Amino acid sequence: MPSPFPGMDPYLEGYLWPDVQSALVSKIRQKLAPLLRPRYIARLEVYLAEDPFPEGEIGILYPDVEVLEAPGQPQIRQTNGTDTAVITPPSLTLPFPETVEVRLTTVEIRDVAKNRLVTSLEILSPVNKREPGLTAYRQKRRRLYAANVHLLEIDLLRRGTRPFAQSRLPSVPYCIALTRAGAKKTEIWPVPLTSPLPVVPIPLQPPDEDVPLDLQTALSEIYDEAAYDLSVNYDELPPPPAFSKEEESWIAAQLEPRSQV
């Protein structure tokens, strides 16, 4: 069964996101590979990022942290007969949040002749959109720009800070950004909740023309292949942040036919 939404499905922004991100990266490579031959290849680059402060994603991306009630502890007194201050036992014992290692995958387009990195495609994850990962990712953006590499950034997450955020950026739930090598501007595709994902250009080296990437088709195909409809509980609210009342009404209208099946 297809997703009930015409564009990005907000229910995929929760615990399913690592699978969605991985599947979408592979699907994008599959879509681009025949368009790039014979001068270019698309490769998957996998790297690990540390999430030292995962608390904000607990219950959304990561499993809930269990709150453990500490057992009663005996009062402590000196054994030589002299009373001392009684130590008050803690009322709760909470697990210390450990650093989470996040596996991230990008698509790298390289020229066949010299294996030079031409274009990098990034699907942003929560760790890219909050500190300290946000600063680290912005440093990566600057390195790619300095190396004369095109950068396409696909942000399908509503929470966090967009690395390419600026005052003139429209307030929309999703956004695609393309920074061409050597360009002094970034091309932006704002994506409202009600709209399909766009077909975006993938730039190559001159004189080769851009090739198209149909993001909505890619997302729809992985939704079907991974059977996300069997994992998503559409009777619950989507993962945070909360939608406006108008958006909630629109979401309910999209889900109504499904509830009648």
KOLTI-615289 format. One record per residue: x negated, y negated, z negated of N, C-alpha, C in turn. Coordinates in steps of 0.05 Angstrom, whole numbers, plus 5000, padded with zeros to 4 digits. Layout:
residues N
{fimi {X; Y; Z}; {X; Y; Z}; {X; Y; Z}};
...
This chain:
residues 261
{fimi {4983; 5024; 5000}; {5000; 5000; 5000}; {4982; 4975; 5000}};
{fimi {4988; 4956; 5018}; {4971; 4932; 5019}; {4975; 4914; 4994}};
{fimi {4957; 4895; 4991}; {4960; 4875; 4970}; {4985; 4858; 4974}};
{fimi {4999; 4850; 4953}; {5022; 4833; 4957}; {5016; 4804; 4963}};
{fimi {4990; 4797; 4964}; {4982; 4770; 4968}; {4970; 4766; 4996}};
{fimi {4976; 4744; 5009}; {4966; 4739; 5036}; {4936; 4734; 5038}};
{fimi {4924; 4725; 5016}; {4896; 4719; 5015}; {4882; 4735; 4993}};
{fimi {4867; 4721; 4976}; {4854; 4734; 4953}; {4875; 4743; 4933}};
{fimi {4871; 4767; 4923}; {4889; 4778; 4903}; {4877; 4771; 4875}};
{fimi {4890; 4754; 4860}; {4878; 4745; 4834}; {4875; 4768; 4814}};
{fimi {4889; 4790; 4818}; {4887; 4812; 4800}; {4860; 4827; 4803}};
{fimi {4846; 4822; 4824}; {4820; 4835; 4829}; {4798; 4820; 4815}};
{fimi {4804; 4798; 4801}; {4783; 4783; 4788}; {4775; 4793; 4761}};
{fimi {4788; 4815; 4752}; {4783; 4825; 4725}; {4763; 4848; 4725}};
{fimi {4769; 4870; 4712}; {4750; 4892; 4708}; {4743; 4906; 4735}};
{fimi {4760; 4902; 4755}; {4754; 4914; 4781}; {4733; 4898; 4797}};
{fimi {4726; 4874; 4788}; {4709; 4857; 4804}; {4683; 4869; 4813}};
{fimi {4667; 4883; 4796}; {4642; 4894; 4805}; {4646; 4913; 4829}};
{fimi {4668; 4929; 4828}; {4673; 4947; 4851}; {4681; 4931; 4876}};
{fimi {4698; 4910; 4872}; {4706; 4893; 4894}; {4682; 4880; 4907}};
{fimi {4665; 4869; 4891}; {4641; 4854; 4901}; {4624; 4873; 4917}};
{fimi {4619; 4897; 4906}; {4602; 4917; 4920}; {4614; 4926; 4946}};
{fimi {4640; 4932; 4945}; {4654; 4942; 4969}; {4656; 4920; 4991}};
{fimi {4660; 4895; 4982}; {4662; 4874; 5002}; {4636; 4868; 5016}};
{fimi {4614; 4869; 5000}; {4588; 4865; 5012}; {4583; 4886; 5034}};
{fimi {4588; 4911; 5028}; {4584; 4933; 5047}; {4602; 4930; 5071}};
{fimi {4627; 4921; 5067}; {4645; 4918; 5089}; {4636; 4895; 5107}};
{fimi {4626; 4873; 5095}; {4616; 4851; 5111}; {4592; 4860; 5128}};
{fimi {4574; 4875; 5117}; {4552; 4886; 5133}; {4562; 4903; 5156}};
{fimi {4582; 4919; 5151}; {4594; 4936; 5171}; {4606; 4919; 5194}};
{fimi {4620; 4898; 5187}; {4632; 4880; 5207}; {4612; 4865; 5223}};
{fimi {4590; 4857; 5211}; {4570; 4840; 5225}; {4551; 4856; 5242}};
{fimi {4545; 4880; 5234}; {4523; 4896; 5247}; {4526; 4897; 5277}};
{fimi {4550; 4904; 5288}; {4551; 4906; 5318}; {4550; 4879; 5331}};
{fimi {4556; 4857; 5317}; {4555; 4830; 5329}; {4526; 4819; 5329}};
{fimi {4509; 4831; 5313}; {4482; 4821; 5310}; {4462; 4835; 5329}};
{fimi {4469; 4859; 5338}; {4451; 4874; 5356}; {4447; 4859; 5382}};
{fimi {4423; 4860; 5394}; {4400; 4876; 5385}; {4378; 4859; 5372}};
{fimi {4383; 4833; 5368}; {4362; 4815; 5359}; {4361; 4813; 5328}};
{fimi {4383; 4821; 5315}; {4384; 4818; 5286}; {4395; 4844; 5272}};
{fimi {4388; 4846; 5247}; {4398; 4868; 5231}; {4410; 4857; 5205}};
{fimi {4429; 4871; 5193}; {4440; 4863; 5167}; {4431; 4884; 5146}};
{fimi {4419; 4875; 5125}; {4410; 4893; 5104}; {4422; 4884; 5077}};
{fimi {4426; 4904; 5060}; {4436; 4899; 5033}; {4413; 4896; 5014}};
{fimi {4412; 4874; 5000}; {4392; 4869; 4980}; {4405; 4871; 4952}};
{fimi {4395; 4890; 4936}; {4406; 4895; 4909}; {4386; 4884; 4888}};
{fimi {4396; 4868; 4869}; {4379; 4859; 4848}; {4395; 4859; 4822}};
{fimi {4381; 4859; 4800}; {4393; 4860; 4773}; {4391; 4833; 4760}};
{fimi {4413; 4824; 4748}; {4414; 4799; 4733}; {4423; 4805; 4705}};
{fimi {4410; 4792; 4686}; {4417; 4796; 4658}; {4439; 4776; 4650}};
{fimi {4459; 4786; 4635}; {4480; 4769; 4624}; {4476; 4769; 4594}};
{fimi {4461; 4750; 4583}; {4454; 4751; 4554}; {4478; 4742; 4537}};
{fimi {4498; 4729; 4548}; {4520; 4719; 4533}; {4546; 4729; 4546}};
{fimi {4553; 4754; 4542}; {4576; 4766; 4556}; {4602; 4761; 4542}};
{fimi {4602; 4746; 4520}; {4626; 4743; 4504}; {4650; 4732; 4520}};
{fimi {4644; 4713; 4538}; {4666; 4701; 4554}; {4680; 4720; 4573}};
{fimi {4666; 4743; 4579}; {4678; 4762; 4598}; {4689; 4786; 4583}};
{fimi {4688; 4787; 4557}; {4698; 4810; 4542}; {4729; 4810; 4544}};
{fimi {4739; 4833; 4552}; {4768; 4836; 4556}; {4776; 4828; 4584}};
{fimi {4758; 4817; 4600}; {4764; 4810; 4628}; {4747; 4827; 4647}};
{fimi {4721; 4824; 4645}; {4703; 4839; 4662}; {4692; 4863; 4646}};
{fimi {4686; 4858; 4621}; {4674; 4879; 4604}; {4696; 4889; 4584}};
{fimi {4693; 4914; 4575}; {4712; 4925; 4555}; {4713; 4908; 4530}};
{fimi {4736; 4909; 4516}; {4739; 4894; 4491}; {4719; 4903; 4470}};
{fimi {4710; 4883; 4455}; {4692; 4889; 4432}; {4710; 4896; 4409}};
{fimi {4704; 4919; 4397}; {4720; 4929; 4375}; {4712; 4914; 4349}};
{fimi {4731; 4905; 4334}; {4726; 4891; 4309}; {4728; 4913; 4287}};
{fimi {4706; 4917; 4274}; {4704; 4938; 4254}; {4708; 4927; 4226}};
{fimi {4725; 4939; 4210}; {4728; 4930; 4182}; {4708; 4944; 4165}};
{fimi {4693; 4928; 4150}; {4672; 4939; 4133}; {4684; 4953; 4109}};
{fimi {4673; 4977; 4102}; {4683; 4990; 4078}; {4675; 4974; 4053}};
{fimi {4691; 4978; 4031}; {4684; 4965; 4007}; {4657; 4972; 3997}};
{fimi {4642; 4953; 3987}; {4615; 4958; 3977}; {4614; 4954; 3946}};
{fimi {4600; 4971; 3932}; {4598; 4968; 3903}; {4584; 4942; 3895}};
{fimi {4592; 4931; 3872}; {4578; 4908; 3862}; {4550; 4916; 3853}};
{fimi {4531; 4898; 3856}; {4503; 4904; 3850}; {4495; 4889; 3825}};
{fimi {4484; 4903; 3805}; {4474; 4891; 3781}; {4446; 4902; 3775}};
{fimi {4431; 4887; 3760}; {4404; 4897; 3752}; {4407; 4920; 3732}};
{fimi {4388; 4938; 3733}; {4389; 4962; 3716}; {4377; 4957; 3689}};
{fimi {4365; 4934; 3684}; {4352; 4929; 3658}; {4370; 4917; 3638}};
{fimi {4396; 4916; 3644}; {4416; 4906; 3625}; {4422; 4876; 3629}};
{fimi {4407; 4862; 3644}; {4412; 4833; 3649}; {4428; 4830; 3674}};
{fimi {4452; 4817; 3670}; {4469; 4813; 3693}; {4456; 4794; 3713}};
{fimi {4462; 4798; 3738}; {4454; 4779; 3759}; {4478; 4772; 3776}};
{fimi {4475; 4753; 3794}; {4498; 4746; 3811}; {4507; 4769; 3828}};
{fimi {4533; 4772; 3830}; {4544; 4795; 3846}; {4545; 4787; 3875}};
{fimi {4535; 4805; 3892}; {4535; 4800; 3921}; {4562; 4806; 3932}};
{fimi {4573; 4787; 3946}; {4600; 4791; 3958}; {4597; 4806; 3984}};
{fimi {4609; 4829; 3987}; {4607; 4844; 4012}; {4621; 4829; 4035}};
{fimi {4611; 4832; 4059}; {4625; 4819; 4082}; {4652; 4831; 4087}};
{fimi {4671; 4814; 4096}; {4698; 4824; 4101}; {4700; 4838; 4128}};
{fimi {4683; 4831; 4146}; {4683; 4843; 4173}; {4655; 4848; 4182}};
{fimi {4651; 4869; 4197}; {4626; 4874; 4211}; {4632; 4875; 4241}};
{fimi {4619; 4857; 4255}; {4624; 4855; 4284}; {4599; 4865; 4299}};
{fimi {4604; 4881; 4320}; {4581; 4890; 4337}; {4566; 4866; 4349}};
{fimi {4540; 4867; 4348}; {4524; 4845; 4360}; {4525; 4848; 4391}};
{fimi {4534; 4828; 4406}; {4536; 4830; 4435}; {4509; 4834; 4447}};
{fimi {4505; 4856; 4461}; {4479; 4861; 4473}; {4479; 4849; 4501}};
{fimi {4455; 4844; 4511}; {4452; 4834; 4538}; {4462; 4855; 4558}};
{fimi {4478; 4847; 4577}; {4489; 4864; 4597}; {4473; 4861; 4623}};
{fimi {4466; 4883; 4635}; {4452; 4882; 4660}; {4472; 4885; 4683}};
{fimi {4472; 4865; 4701}; {4492; 4864; 4722}; {4479; 4870; 4749}};
{fimi {4490; 4888; 4764}; {4479; 4895; 4790}; {4493; 4878; 4811}};
{fimi {4477; 4862; 4826}; {4488; 4844; 4846}; {4477; 4852; 4874}};
{fimi {4493; 4850; 4894}; {4485; 4857; 4921}; {4491; 4834; 4940}};
{fimi {4472; 4828; 4957}; {4476; 4807; 4978}; {4471; 4819; 5005}};
{fimi {4481; 4805; 5026}; {4475; 4813; 5053}; {4453; 4795; 5064}};
{fimi {4432; 4806; 5074}; {4411; 4791; 5087}; {4410; 4797; 5116}};
{fimi {4411; 4776; 5132}; {4408; 4779; 5161}; {4380; 4772; 5169}};
{fimi {4366; 4791; 5182}; {4338; 4787; 5189}; {4334; 4791; 5219}};
{fimi {4315; 4776; 5230}; {4309; 4780; 5258}; {4292; 4805; 5261}};
{fimi {4297; 4820; 5283}; {4284; 4845; 5287}; {4254; 4841; 5293}};
{fimi {4248; 4821; 5308}; {4220; 4817; 5317}; {4200; 4814; 5294}};
{fimi {4207; 4797; 5274}; {4189; 4791; 5252}; {4199; 4798; 5224}};
{fimi {4223; 4809; 5223}; {4236; 4816; 5198}; {4239; 4791; 5180}};
{fimi {4242; 4768; 5192}; {4245; 4743; 5178}; {4274; 4740; 5168}};
{fimi {4277; 4731; 5143}; {4304; 4726; 5132}; {4315; 4701; 5146}};
{fimi {4338; 4705; 5159}; {4351; 4683; 5174}; {4375; 4672; 5158}};
{fimi {4392; 4690; 5148}; {4416; 4682; 5135}; {4421; 4699; 5110}};
{fimi {4429; 4687; 5088}; {4436; 4702; 5064}; {4465; 4697; 5058}};
{fimi {4480; 4719; 5053}; {4508; 4718; 5046}; {4511; 4726; 5017}};
{fimi {4522; 4709; 5000}; {4525; 4713; 4972}; {4554; 4714; 4964}};
{fimi {4563; 4736; 4951}; {4589; 4736; 4939}; {4585; 4731; 4909}};
{fimi {4594; 4709; 4900}; {4588; 4700; 4872}; {4601; 4718; 4852}};
{fimi {4586; 4723; 4830}; {4596; 4738; 4807}; {4597; 4720; 4783}};
{fimi {4611; 4728; 4762}; {4613; 4711; 4738}; {4586; 4702; 4727}};
{fimi {4566; 4720; 4728}; {4540; 4713; 4718}; {4527; 4691; 4733}};
{fimi {4535; 4687; 4759}; {4524; 4665; 4775}; {4537; 4638; 4768}};
{fimi {4559; 4638; 4753}; {4576; 4615; 4750}; {4576; 4604; 4722}};
{fimi {4559; 4614; 4704}; {4556; 4603; 4677}; {4527; 4607; 4668}};
{fimi {4519; 4590; 4649}; {4492; 4591; 4640}; {4486; 4617; 4624}};
{fimi {4461; 4626; 4625}; {4438; 4615; 4639}; {4436; 4623; 4669}};
{fimi {4455; 4640; 4678}; {4454; 4650; 4705}; {4459; 4629; 4726}};
{fimi {4475; 4608; 4718}; {4481; 4587; 4737}; {4456; 4572; 4746}};
{fimi {4439; 4565; 4726}; {4414; 4551; 4733}; {4396; 4569; 4749}};
{fimi {4394; 4594; 4742}; {4377; 4613; 4758}; {4387; 4615; 4786}};
{fimi {4413; 4616; 4790}; {4424; 4619; 4817}; {4420; 4593; 4833}};
{fimi {4423; 4570; 4820}; {4417; 4545; 4834}; {4388; 4543; 4843}};
{fimi {4370; 4554; 4827}; {4342; 4554; 4835}; {4338; 4572; 4859}};
{fimi {4353; 4594; 4860}; {4351; 4611; 4884}; {4362; 4597; 4909}};
{fimi {4383; 4581; 4906}; {4394; 4566; 4928}; {4372; 4547; 4939}};
{fimi {4358; 4534; 4921}; {4338; 4515; 4930}; {4315; 4529; 4944}};
{fimi {4307; 4553; 4934}; {4286; 4568; 4947}; {4294; 4576; 4975}};
{fimi {4319; 4584; 4979}; {4328; 4592; 5006}; {4329; 4568; 5024}};
{fimi {4337; 4545; 5014}; {4338; 4521; 5030}; {4309; 4513; 5038}};
{fimi {4291; 4514; 5019}; {4263; 4507; 5025}; {4250; 4526; 5045}};
{fimi {4260; 4551; 5046}; {4250; 4571; 5065}; {4264; 4570; 5092}};
{fimi {4282; 4550; 5095}; {4296; 4546; 5121}; {4314; 4570; 5127}};
{fimi {4329; 4579; 5106}; {4347; 4601; 5109}; {4376; 4591; 5107}};
{fimi {4394; 4600; 5125}; {4422; 4593; 5123}; {4433; 4607; 5098}};
{fimi {4453; 4595; 5085}; {4465; 4607; 5061}; {4495; 4604; 5062}};
{fimi {4509; 4627; 5062}; {4538; 4628; 5060}; {4545; 4638; 5033}};
{fimi {4561; 4622; 5018}; {4569; 4629; 4991}; {4599; 4633; 4990}};
{fimi {4608; 4657; 4981}; {4636; 4665; 4980}; {4644; 4666; 4950}};
{fimi {4661; 4647; 4942}; {4669; 4646; 4914}; {4698; 4653; 4912}};
{fimi {4703; 4678; 4903}; {4731; 4688; 4900}; {4738; 4692; 4871}};
{fimi {4725; 4676; 4854}; {4731; 4677; 4825}; {4739; 4649; 4816}};
{fimi {4761; 4648; 4800}; {4771; 4622; 4791}; {4756; 4612; 4767}};
{fimi {4745; 4629; 4751}; {4731; 4621; 4726}; {4702; 4614; 4732}};
{fimi {4692; 4597; 4715}; {4664; 4589; 4718}; {4660; 4563; 4734}};
{fimi {4635; 4556; 4737}; {4627; 4532; 4751}; {4615; 4539; 4778}};
{fimi {4625; 4527; 4799}; {4615; 4533; 4826}; {4587; 4521; 4828}};
{fimi {4568; 4536; 4838}; {4540; 4526; 4841}; {4539; 4502; 4860}};
{fimi {4557; 4500; 4879}; {4557; 4478; 4898}; {4578; 4457; 4891}};
{fimi {4587; 4457; 4866}; {4608; 4438; 4858}; {4598; 4409; 4860}};
{fimi {4616; 4392; 4868}; {4612; 4363; 4868}; {4638; 4349; 4866}};
{fimi {4638; 4323; 4861}; {4663; 4308; 4855}; {4683; 4309; 4878}};
{fimi {4674; 4311; 4902}; {4692; 4310; 4925}; {4703; 4338; 4932}};
{fimi {4694; 4358; 4918}; {4704; 4385; 4924}; {4733; 4388; 4915}};
{fimi {4751; 4397; 4933}; {4779; 4399; 4925}; {4783; 4419; 4902}};
{fimi {4804; 4415; 4887}; {4811; 4433; 4865}; {4828; 4456; 4876}};
{fimi {4815; 4478; 4883}; {4828; 4501; 4894}; {4817; 4526; 4879}};
{fimi {4832; 4548; 4879}; {4822; 4571; 4865}; {4798; 4585; 4877}};
{fimi {4796; 4584; 4904}; {4775; 4598; 4918}; {4762; 4579; 4938}};
{fimi {4737; 4586; 4945}; {4722; 4567; 4962}; {4699; 4582; 4976}};
{fimi {4694; 4575; 5001}; {4672; 4586; 5017}; {4654; 4562; 5024}};
{fimi {4628; 4565; 5022}; {4609; 4543; 5028}; {4587; 4554; 5046}};
{fimi {4581; 4538; 5067}; {4559; 4545; 5085}; {4539; 4522; 5086}};
{fimi {4514; 4528; 5078}; {4493; 4508; 5081}; {4474; 4518; 5102}};
{fimi {4473; 4505; 5124}; {4456; 4513; 5146}; {4427; 4504; 5141}};
{fimi {4408; 4519; 5151}; {4380; 4513; 5147}; {4374; 4485; 5157}};
{fimi {4361; 4470; 5139}; {4353; 4443; 5146}; {4375; 4422; 5147}};
{fimi {4400; 4430; 5142}; {4422; 4411; 5143}; {4423; 4394; 5117}};
{fimi {4434; 4371; 5120}; {4437; 4353; 5097}; {4465; 4353; 5086}};
{fimi {4481; 4372; 5094}; {4509; 4374; 5085}; {4516; 4404; 5083}};
{fimi {4538; 4408; 5068}; {4548; 4435; 5064}; {4577; 4436; 5076}};
{fimi {4582; 4456; 5092}; {4609; 4460; 5103}; {4625; 4475; 5083}};
{fimi {4650; 4466; 5078}; {4667; 4477; 5057}; {4693; 4486; 5069}};
{fimi {4702; 4510; 5060}; {4729; 4520; 5067}; {4744; 4524; 5040}};
{fimi {4760; 4504; 5032}; {4776; 4508; 5008}; {4798; 4528; 5014}};
{fimi {4803; 4546; 4995}; {4823; 4567; 4999}; {4844; 4566; 4977}};
{fimi {4868; 4556; 4983}; {4890; 4557; 4963}; {4899; 4586; 4958}};
{fimi {4913; 4590; 4936}; {4923; 4616; 4929}; {4941; 4627; 4951}};
{fimi {4955; 4609; 4965}; {4976; 4617; 4984}; {4965; 4623; 5012}};
{fimi {4939; 4619; 5016}; {4928; 4620; 5043}; {4910; 4645; 5047}};
{fimi {4910; 4656; 5071}; {4890; 4678; 5077}; {4862; 4667; 5075}};
{fimi {4843; 4684; 5071}; {4815; 4677; 5072}; {4808; 4670; 5101}};
{fimi {4789; 4651; 5106}; {4784; 4642; 5133}; {4765; 4661; 5148}};
{fimi {4764; 4656; 5175}; {4743; 4667; 5192}; {4721; 4646; 5192}};
{fimi {4697; 4653; 5183}; {4676; 4634; 5180}; {4652; 4641; 5198}};
{fimi {4637; 4621; 5206}; {4614; 4626; 5223}; {4590; 4636; 5208}};
{fimi {4575; 4654; 5220}; {4550; 4664; 5209}; {4528; 4654; 5228}};
{fimi {4512; 4633; 5219}; {4492; 4622; 5237}; {4467; 4640; 5239}};
{fimi {4455; 4638; 5263}; {4431; 4653; 5268}; {4409; 4634; 5276}};
{fimi {4389; 4643; 5290}; {4367; 4626; 5299}; {4374; 4614; 5326}};
{fimi {4366; 4589; 5332}; {4370; 4578; 5358}; {4354; 4594; 5379}};
{fimi {4364; 4598; 5403}; {4389; 4587; 5414}; {4413; 4604; 5410}};
{fimi {4412; 4625; 5392}; {4434; 4643; 5389}; {4458; 4629; 5375}};
{fimi {4482; 4635; 5384}; {4506; 4622; 5373}; {4514; 4637; 5348}};
{fimi {4531; 4623; 5332}; {4542; 4635; 5308}; {4559; 4659; 5316}};
{fimi {4561; 4678; 5297}; {4579; 4701; 5300}; {4601; 4698; 5279}};
{fimi {4626; 4707; 5285}; {4648; 4703; 5266}; {4650; 4725; 5246}};
{fimi {4658; 4718; 5222}; {4663; 4737; 5200}; {4692; 4733; 5190}};
{fimi {4709; 4752; 5194}; {4737; 4751; 5185}; {4738; 4762; 5157}};
{fimi {4738; 4744; 5138}; {4737; 4752; 5109}; {4763; 4765; 5101}};
{fimi {4786; 4755; 5111}; {4812; 4767; 5102}; {4814; 4796; 5112}};
{fimi {4806; 4801; 5136}; {4807; 4829; 5146}; {4789; 4847; 5129}};
{fimi {4765; 4837; 5123}; {4747; 4852; 5106}; {4759; 4859; 5079}};
{fimi {4771; 4838; 5066}; {4783; 4842; 5040}; {4807; 4862; 5041}};
{fimi {4824; 4859; 5062}; {4847; 4876; 5064}; {4838; 4905; 5068}};
{fimi {4817; 4909; 5083}; {4808; 4936; 5089}; {4797; 4950; 5064}};
{fimi {4781; 4935; 5048}; {4771; 4948; 5024}; {4793; 4953; 5003}};
{fimi {4813; 4935; 5003}; {4836; 4939; 4984}; {4849; 4966; 4991}};
{fimi {4853; 4972; 5016}; {4865; 4997; 5025}; {4847; 5021; 5020}};
{fimi {4822; 5018; 5028}; {4803; 5040; 5025}; {4798; 5048; 4996}};
{fimi {4797; 5029; 4978}; {4792; 5034; 4950}; {4817; 5040; 4934}};
{fimi {4841; 5037; 4948}; {4866; 5042; 4934}; {4869; 5026; 4909}};
{fimi {4863; 5000; 4911}; {4865; 4983; 4887}; {4893; 4981; 4877}};
{fimi {4913; 4985; 4894}; {4941; 4984; 4885}; {4947; 5005; 4864}};
{fimi {4931; 5026; 4863}; {4936; 5047; 4843}; {4923; 5040; 4816}};
{fimi {4905; 5020; 4816}; {4891; 5012; 4792}; {4901; 4987; 4779}};
{fimi {4913; 4969; 4796}; {4922; 4943; 4786}; {4949; 4946; 4773}};
{fimi {4953; 4934; 4750}; {4979; 4933; 4737}; {4991; 4906; 4743}};
{fimi {5009; 4905; 4763}; {5021; 4880; 4771}; {5043; 4871; 4752}};
{fimi {5049; 4888; 4732}; {5069; 4879; 4712}; {5057; 4861; 4691}};
{fimi {5030; 4860; 4690}; {5016; 4842; 4672}; {5009; 4816; 4686}};
{fimi {5000; 4797; 4670}; {4990; 4771; 4681}; {4963; 4776; 4694}};
{fimi {4956; 4760; 4714}; {4929; 4762; 4725}; {4908; 4754; 4704}};
{fimi {4883; 4762; 4709}; {4861; 4754; 4690}; {4860; 4723; 4688}};
{fimi {4850; 4713; 4666}; {4847; 4684; 4663}; {4827; 4672; 4682}};
{fimi {4828; 4646; 4686}; {4844; 4626; 4673}; {4873; 4626; 4682}};
{fimi {4890; 4614; 4665}; {4919; 4614; 4671}; {4925; 4597; 4695}};
{fimi {4946; 4605; 4709}; {4956; 4590; 4732}; {4976; 4569; 4723}};
{fimi {4981; 4550; 4740}; {5002; 4530; 4735}; {5029; 4543; 4737}};
{fimi {5050; 4530; 4727}; {5077; 4540; 4728}; {5086; 4545; 4757}};
{fimi {5078; 4526; 4774}; {5085; 4529; 4803}; {5072; 4553; 4815}};
{fimi {5046; 4557; 4808}; {5032; 4580; 4818}; {5043; 4607; 4807}};
{fimi {5051; 4606; 4781}; {5062; 4630; 4769}; {5088; 4638; 4783}};
{fimi {5104; 4618; 4791}; {5129; 4623; 4805}; {5124; 4635; 4832}};
{fimi {5103; 4625; 4846}; {5097; 4636; 4872}; {5086; 4664; 4870}};
{fimi {5070; 4670; 4849}; {5060; 4697; 4845}; {5083; 4716; 4840}};
{fimi {5102; 4708; 4823}; {5125; 4725; 4817}; {5141; 4731; 4842}};
{fimi {5143; 4712; 4860}; {5158; 4716; 4885}; {5143; 4737; 4903}};
{fimi {5116; 4736; 4903}; {5101; 4756; 4919}; {5104; 4784; 4908}};
{fimi {5107; 4786; 4881}; {5108; 4812; 4868}; {5137; 4824; 4867}};
{fimi {5156; 4807; 4873}; {5184; 4817; 4870}; {5190; 4840; 4889}};
{fimi {5183; 4840; 4914}; {5188; 4863; 4931}; {5175; 4889; 4921}};
{fimi {5152; 4887; 4909}; {5138; 4910; 4898}; {5154; 4922; 4875}};
{fimi {5165; 4905; 4858}; {5180; 4915; 4835}; {5206; 4930; 4843}};
{fimi {5215; 4925; 4867}; {5240; 4938; 4877}; {5235; 4965; 4891}};
{fimi {5209; 4971; 4895}; {5202; 4996; 4908}; {5206; 5020; 4889}};
